[in-house]
Amino acid sequence: MTRAHQHTPHHAGDVRRPEHGHSSPHDHEHGDTGQAEILDLDAEVLSEHIASITAWLPLKSEPRRIVDLGCGTGAGTFALLERFPDAHVTAVDTSAGHLQLLREKACTRGVEGRVRTVQADLDSDHWPDLGRPDLVWASASMHHMSDPGRTLGNVRELLAPGGLFAVVELAGFPRFLPADAPEGRPGLEERAHAATESFHAEHVPHRGADWGPMLTAAGFTVEDERTVTVDIEGARNEAVGRYAHGSLQRIRGVAAPALGAEDLAALDDLLDTDGPNSLLRRKDLAVRTERTVWAARRG
């Protein structure tokens, strides 16, 4: 097993809603705009991390047919298209809005001929025709499945013999503030995350799961596993402030009922874009997170 720690100096990647993850069967269209902004910021800030994972994949040959399950607004799709210039990607998501944004980006980048979008609920009993891919990519989407075992079985049936399934899982939502911040309410960020735990336990119980045993149980051979540690200084990337603001704003929506009045006031102070203590003005932010990827082969 390879365990790599990558300290990324700057740039972009792949984001979600408060519990983060790509669009799930539980998303609602009216929330698409806010989630799309977070997904795009995550892609912008963490792009080097995604590129490092696509470069690491233990492929026997370059894939020509790829499926991106839970593609969101396309962070993984475009990283895969760049990594494999002869490949075609079928991008699958429940959100029509996200898929529309992905198509617009594909046109802007001149790769629209290499992308097909499919709107589908991956929790349904009947999947649409997604072809016979050599590679299936699922970044922060598997933990949204109501029956992960069934979904893994569906992916195995979908893959061409010898094909590879790459599952990327999040250790948790990124942290941005120093431990002693903000002034007067140190540790606020950790308390806000703790206040979302019951929500996450109910709605995304598989977030942060060890997918290795589940992949093996579904008939895959897990060939490798890698954990990527991301540590991006805000001073190196101006998008970090916007990423922190959007992320903590969404966390507030879940955490507010369980936070004390002083913590909530301090959080609102950070989220006040016009205030002197706004996250957008802080010079001490960083993006700290871990993501683990499993590469599993269909026999």
CORPE-V351736 format. One record per backbone hydrogen bond with DSSP energy under -1.0 kcal/mol. CO is the residue of the C=O (numbers start at 0). NH is the residue of the N-H. Records with the same first field share a line. If there is no record, write none. Layout:
BEGIN
CO->NH, NH
END
This chain:
BEGIN
11->46
16->19
23->26
27->30
28->31
30->34
31->35
32->36
33->37
34->38
35->39
36->40
37->41
38->42
39->43
40->44
41->13, 45
45->49
46->50
47->51
48->52
49->53
50->54
51->55
52->56
56->58
63->87
64->133, 134
65->89
66->136
67->91
70->73
73->77
74->78
75->79
76->80
77->81
78->82
79->83
83->86
87->65
88->115
89->67
90->117
91->69, 70
92->119
94->98
95->99
96->100
97->101
98->102
99->103
100->104
101->105
102->106
103->107
104->108
105->110
110->113
111->114
113->88
115->90
117->92
120->123
132->159
133->163
134->66
135->165
136->68
137->167
139->21
140->143
141->144
146->150
147->151
148->152
149->153
150->154
151->155
152->156
153->157
154->158
159->162
162->297
163->135
164->295
165->137
166->293
167->139
168->291
174->287
175->285
177->180
180->186
181->184
184->187
186->190
187->191
188->192
189->193
190->194
192->195
193->196
195->199
196->200
197->201
198->202
199->203
203->206
205->208
210->214
211->215
212->216
213->217
214->219
215->218
220->296
223->294
225->292
227->290
229->288
231->286
232->235
233->236
236->239
238->242
239->243
240->244
241->245
242->246
243->247
244->248
245->249
246->250
247->251
248->252
250->253, 254
251->255
254->257
255->258
259->263
260->264
261->265
262->266
263->267
264->268
265->269
266->270
269->278
271->274
274->277
277->280
284->233
286->231
287->174
288->229
289->170
290->227
291->168
292->225
293->166
294->222, 223
295->164
296->220
297->161
END
